[in-house]
Amino acid sequence: MLELGLIVLVFVGAVSQRLAGLGFSMLVSPFLVLLIGPQQGVLVVNALASVAALIVAVRVWRDIDWHLLRLLIPPAVFTALLGAGFSARSSNSVLLVVIGSVSIVALSGSVLVKYLDVRVSGRVATVIAGAAAGITNSTAGMGGPPITAYAILTDWPHRSFVATTQPLFLVLGTVSFCARLTTLPAGEPAWPATMWCALACALLVGTTIGDLLALRFAPSTIRIFVMTVALAGAASVLREGLFA
């Protein structure tokens, strides 16, 4: 039953990733953390999110803004490594509180920022956004909220946003996964090869269906769904950590 739930969760996350440019980590991370623990949960999210981003990136390659990507990646990688180091030295209960808190703040901020009559631009704003994405990705398994807030504040066109964030999430997921794998005593979950294959198939099928639905759903609708479910999951993680 657990395995089926994970496969369905990954499938829905892959559909959201293709439609809105983000959503995989935001949907999957809180629930995976609750199911298999904060250390391995974020580790698996980082691995799967990298694959999901790679699959989507191949489909939207022509729309990637490479100049913007070169500004986002260095600070994101730096803070991702810092976050992975902190996570490796923290207990499970502390990590649950951190993951829940970071997720709630990041998700709420990405929603509330659209109501601000403020717009930003320039290199500094881009570097800050990359750094925020890196730290939230490595500690909570979701780098999407800071990038969403940045997209709103800079009026980033949706087509370019969807394309450019994929290589960013690919790099972040890979860096965070490798850093965690080298410092996590338990390593990755001891799942059979068939489980990993099933999760990979869920990613491929979800992304393909997302392609078919891309013209039928407004990105804003998908984002509202993603934010609502992710906030509920993050609140559950925080509650679990506080009671632990």
C-alpha positions in Angstrom: 0.0 0.0 0.0 2.9 2.4 0.8 4.5 1.6 -2.5 1.4 2.4 -4.4 0.9 5.6 -2.6 4.4 6.7 -3.4 3.9 5.9 -7.1 0.7 7.9 -7.3 2.3 10.8 -5.5 5.3 10.8 -7.9 2.9 10.6 -10.9 0.9 13.6 -9.7 4.1 15.5 -9.0 5.4 14.8 -12.5 2.2 16.1 -14.1 2.4 19.3 -12.1 6.1 19.8 -12.9 5.3 19.7 -16.6 2.2 22.0 -16.4 3.5 24.6 -14.0 7.3 24.3 -14.2 7.4 23.2 -10.6 5.4 21.2 -8.2 7.1 17.9 -8.0 9.2 18.5 -4.9 6.6 20.7 -3.4 4.0 18.0 -3.6 6.1 14.9 -2.9 8.6 16.2 -0.3 6.3 16.7 2.8 4.5 13.3 2.4 7.7 11.4 1.6 9.3 12.9 4.7 6.4 11.7 6.8 6.4 8.2 5.2 10.1 7.3 5.3 11.7 10.0 7.6 13.3 13.4 7.0 16.8 12.2 6.0 15.9 9.6 3.5 12.8 11.4 2.4 14.6 14.5 1.2 17.3 12.3 -0.3 14.8 10.5 -2.5 13.0 13.7 -3.4 16.2 15.2 -4.6 17.0 12.1 -6.7 13.5 11.9 -8.3 13.2 15.7 -8.7 16.5 15.7 -10.7 15.1 13.0 -13.1 11.7 14.9 -13.4 13.5 18.1 -14.2 15.7 16.4 -16.8 12.6 14.9 -18.5 10.9 18.2 -18.7 14.0 20.1 -19.7 14.4 18.0 -22.9 10.9 19.0 -23.9 11.3 22.8 -23.3 15.0 23.2 -24.1 14.6 25.9 -26.7 13.0 28.3 -24.2 15.7 28.2 -21.5 17.2 31.6 -20.6 20.8 30.6 -20.2 22.0 34.0 -19.1 19.6 34.0 -16.1 20.5 30.4 -15.3 24.2 31.3 -15.0 23.3 33.8 -12.4 21.0 31.5 -10.4 23.0 28.3 -10.2 26.3 29.3 -8.4 24.6 30.8 -5.2 22.0 27.9 -5.3 24.7 25.3 -5.3 26.7 27.1 -2.5 23.7 27.3 -0.1 22.5 23.7 -1.1 25.9 22.4 0.2 25.5 24.4 3.4 22.0 23.1 3.9 23.1 19.5 3.3 25.8 19.8 5.9 23.4 21.2 8.5 20.9 18.3 7.8 23.6 15.7 8.2 24.3 16.9 11.8 20.7 17.3 12.9 18.4 14.8 14.6 15.2 13.6 12.9 12.9 15.6 15.2 14.9 18.8 14.6 14.8 18.2 10.8 11.1 17.6 10.9 10.6 21.0 12.5 13.0 22.7 10.1 11.5 21.1 7.1 7.9 21.9 8.1 8.8 25.5 9.1 10.9 26.2 6.0 8.2 24.7 3.8 5.4 26.7 5.3 7.3 30.0 5.2 8.5 29.5 1.7 5.1 28.4 0.4 3.3 31.2 2.1 5.8 33.8 0.9 5.4 32.6 -2.7 1.7 33.0 -2.4 1.6 36.4 -0.6 4.2 38.1 -2.7 1.8 38.4 -5.6 -0.2 40.8 -3.5 2.7 43.2 -3.1 2.8 46.2 -5.3 6.6 45.7 -5.8 8.8 44.7 -8.7 12.5 43.9 -8.6 15.2 43.4 -11.2 18.9 43.1 -11.5 21.7 40.7 -10.6 21.3 41.0 -6.8 17.7 39.9 -6.8 18.6 36.9 -9.0 21.5 35.8 -6.8 19.2 36.1 -3.7 16.6 34.0 -5.4 19.1 31.3 -6.3 20.6 31.2 -2.8 17.1 30.9 -1.2 16.2 28.1 -3.7 19.4 26.2 -2.8 18.9 26.3 1.0 15.2 25.3 0.9 15.9 22.6 -1.6 18.6 20.9 0.4 16.9 21.3 3.8 13.3 20.8 2.9 13.5 19.2 -0.5 11.7 22.1 -2.3 13.4 24.9 -4.2 10.3 26.0 -6.0 8.8 28.6 -3.7 11.6 31.1 -3.7 11.9 30.8 -7.5 8.1 31.3 -7.8 8.3 34.5 -5.7 11.2 35.7 -7.9 9.2 35.0 -11.0 6.2 37.0 -9.7 8.4 40.0 -8.6 10.2 40.1 -11.9 7.2 39.4 -14.2 9.1 36.4 -15.6 7.2 35.1 -18.7 5.7 31.7 -17.8 7.1 29.9 -20.9 10.7 30.9 -20.0 10.1 30.3 -16.3 9.0 26.6 -17.0 12.0 26.0 -19.2 14.7 27.7 -17.2 13.8 26.3 -13.8 14.3 22.7 -15.1 18.1 22.7 -15.4 18.2 24.7 -12.2 16.3 22.0 -10.3 18.3 19.3 -12.1 21.6 20.8 -10.8 20.2 21.5 -7.3 18.7 18.0 -7.0 21.9 16.3 -8.1 24.1 18.4 -5.8 21.8 18.0 -2.8 21.5 14.2 -3.5 25.2 13.6 -3.8 26.0 15.8 -0.7 23.4 13.9 1.4 24.4 10.5 0.2 28.0 11.0 1.3 27.0 12.2 4.8 23.9 10.1 5.5 24.8 6.9 7.5 21.7 4.9 6.4 22.1 5.8 2.7 19.2 5.5 0.3 16.1 3.4 1.1 16.6 -0.3 0.6 13.9 -0.6 -2.0 13.9 -3.4 -4.6 14.9 -2.5 -8.2 11.3 -2.9 -9.2 10.2 -0.1 -6.9 12.8 2.3 -8.4 11.6 1.3 -11.9 8.0 1.9 -11.0 8.8 5.4 -9.7 10.8 6.1 -12.9 7.8 5.0 -15.0 5.5 7.2 -13.0 7.8 10.1 -13.8 7.7 9.4 -17.5 4.0 8.8 -17.7 3.2 11.8 -15.6 5.3 14.1 -17.7 3.8 12.7 -20.9 0.3 13.3 -19.7 1.4 16.8 -18.6 2.4 17.4 -22.2 -1.1 16.5 -23.4 -2.8 18.6 -20.7 -0.5 21.7 -21.1 -3.0 23.6 -23.3 -6.1 22.6 -21.2 -5.1 24.0 -17.8 -4.0 27.4 -16.8 -0.7 27.4 -14.9 -2.3 29.5 -12.1 -4.8 26.7 -11.5 -2.1 24.1 -11.1 -0.1 26.3 -8.8 -3.1 26.8 -6.5 -3.5 23.0 -6.3 0.2 22.5 -5.7 0.4 25.2 -3.0 -2.7 23.9 -1.1 -1.6 20.3 -1.0 2.0 21.2 -0.2 1.0 23.5 2.7 -1.2 20.7 4.2 1.7 18.3 4.0 4.2 20.9 5.4 1.8 21.5 8.4 1.7 17.8 9.1 5.5 17.6 9.0 5.8 20.5 11.5 3.2 18.9 13.8 5.1 15.6 13.7 8.3 17.3 14.5 6.9 19.3 17.4 5.3 16.3 19.0 8.5 14.3 18.5 
